[in-house]
Amino acid sequence: MERLRLLRAQRASKASGGGVMRLFVAIDLDEAARAAVADEQKRLKTAIGETRSSIKWVRPDHMHLTLVFLGEVAEAHAPAIVDAINEPVTQAPFDLGFGGIGVFPPRGAPTVLWVGAVTGAAESIELQRELADRVRRFGIALEGRPFHPHLTLARWKTSRGADRSRTLAAGSDGVAATVHVDHATLYQSRLSSAGPTYTPLARATLSRSG
């Protein structure tokens, strides 16, 4: 059924010359989690201190844990994808705890500062696998790297190798923020000079009781 809808969407897209939509599926943060992450950012900023490198901190209201990044998808395909994501997920809701920092890439000057999942990681991976499988039915090529749940806290505009050890030394044990996960959201992302805006298109509700 999904392939039939995709073929129809492809024909409609070619006929209409339709545009594209930038899509991704993510776990949302509630206000308490955003506030806790903002506090962790402030703590890290103070602990790292002033450096000659340039780092930009992600706004908490723009934060989410990306599960599946679809990239640019033809607008005509969107209704079928929305229908697929809107189907309930047979998985119990769970608590996701964030803690412990890391940087990308694994060697050299860092470009991304992130906080990982210390609880609920296995459940997040299970949810990601289910939603990625739904997306792949439409022939959308997804990133091949293993999924590791994390939140991006900051990005370096310029950095040096010394920023790695300096940043990692600022890490702390324990849980910095917790969010109760009972759904995932399909978003459309629009990029502009004022920053990204995210429009929810579909919601996959976790339906199995624990």
N, C-alpha and C positions, 0 to 999 in steps of 0.2 A: 504493500500500500504506500509506504514512504517513497519507494523508488518511482511509483506511478505519479505521485504528487510532485516529486522533484522534476521528472520529465516534463510535466505540464507547466511547472514554474519556469523551467529553462526555455520552453517554447514561448511562453508569455513574455519573458524577459527579452528574448531576441526580437520578438515582434514589436515590443513597446520601446526598446532601447532604454530600459529602466536603469536606475542608478544602483549604488551599492550601499550597504549598511555595515558599520563596524560593530560586531557583536561579541559578547563574552558572557559566561555564566559565573556567578560568584556567590559566596556566603556573605550575607550582610552583617554589619556590626550594629548593635544597639547603642543608645546614647551613653550608657554606663561604660561599655567597652571602649567607645571612642574617647571618653574622658580619661579612662585609665591608660590608654595608649598615648594620649597627649601628655600625661604626667610622665610616662616612661621616656618620651622624646625629650622633655625638659630635663629629666635627670641625666640622660645620655649627653645632651648638649653641654651641660655643665661639667660632666665628668671628662668629656673629650677635650673641652677647653678651646682656646683660640689656636688656630693653625693657619698656615699659609695656603692651605687647600680651600676650595670652594665647595660647600655642601648645601643642598637644598632639601629642607624637610617637607615631607608629604603632609598636606592638610588632613587632619583626622576626618573631616566630613567627606573627603574623597577616598577614604580607605575602604577596602573590601578584600576578601580573600578570593582571588581568581581561581576557579576550578577548571574551566575550559575556555580558551581563547579561540574564537572562531575566525577572527580577522574580518576582512571585507567579504561580505556575502551579497549576492544579487538581491535586490529588494523583493523580487518576485518569489524568492525562496523563503522569505521570512514567515509567511503564514503557516507553512508546513512545519518549520522549525519551532515556532511558537506552540503549535498543537502538541508536538512531541515533548517539549520541555514541560508543558502544563500537566502532563500525566503524573499522578502521584508516584512517589518513590517508596518502595517497600523496604523501609529501613527505619528503625526507631530514632527519634530525636536524640541528640547528645550534646554534652557540654564540651566546648573547645577552649582550651587554655593556652594562652600565648606567653612564651618566656624563652630566655636564652637568645642572644643575638649572634648574627653571622654576617658575612659580607660575600658579595659576588664581585669578580670571578674568584675561583679558589686560590689563585696565585697572582702575585704582582700587585699593582696599585688597585685599590677597590673602587668600584663604581656604584654599588648598591649596598645599603645597610638594611638588614631585615631582622625580624623577630620570628622565631619558629613556633611550632606547636608542641607543647609539652604534655598535654592531655588531649584526647580526641583525634590524634593524628591518624590512627587506623580507620576510624569512622569517616574521617574526611577523605581518605584515599578511596574507601569503598564508595562514597557518594560521587567522587570525581569520576571513578571508573564507569559507574552507571550512566552518568550524564554524557560522558565522552562517547560511550557506545551509542547513545541516541543520536548524537550529532554525526557520527561516522556513517550512519545509515544513509545520509544524504550525499555521501561522496566527498565530504569536507576533510581535507588533510589537516591533521592536528600535529602539534609538536611531539616528537618522538621521545624526548627525554622523560625519565621517571618523574612523577608528580611528587613534590615535597611541599606540604602546606606551610605557608609563611605569609607574613604581612611586610610590605615594603615600608620602611620608616623614613628613608632619606636616599637621595642620589647625589653623588659627587659630580660637579661640573668639571673640576680639576682635582687630581689627587696624586699622592706619592706613595711609594711602598711603605713608608713609615706609618701612614694612616691606618694600615691594617692592624698592626700590633697595638697602636694607641687606642683604636676603637674597640677591639676585642677585649682589651684590658678593662674597659668600662662596663662590661657585661656583669650581670648579677644572677644569682640563682633564684628559683621560685617562679611563680606565675604573675605576670604583669597585668594581664587582662583576661577575662573569661566571657564567652558569649554562648547562649543557648541556641543551638542550631535545630530549627524545625522546618526549614525550607531553604531553597537556593533560588536565585533570581537570574533570568536572562535579561541582559541590558543591551541597549544601543548606546554606543559611546560617540559623542561628537567632540572633535578637537577644535580649539580656537586659540587665538592669542590670549584670551582671558582665562584659559584653562579648560579642562574637559568638563562636559556635562553628561550625566548618565540618565537614560530614560528606561524604566522597567517595562518589559514587554510580556514576560511570562513568569510563572512561579511554580516550582516543583516542590510540593509539600511532602515531607516525610510522614508516612502514614501508619507505620507499624508501632504499636505500643511496646514498651520495653518488658 
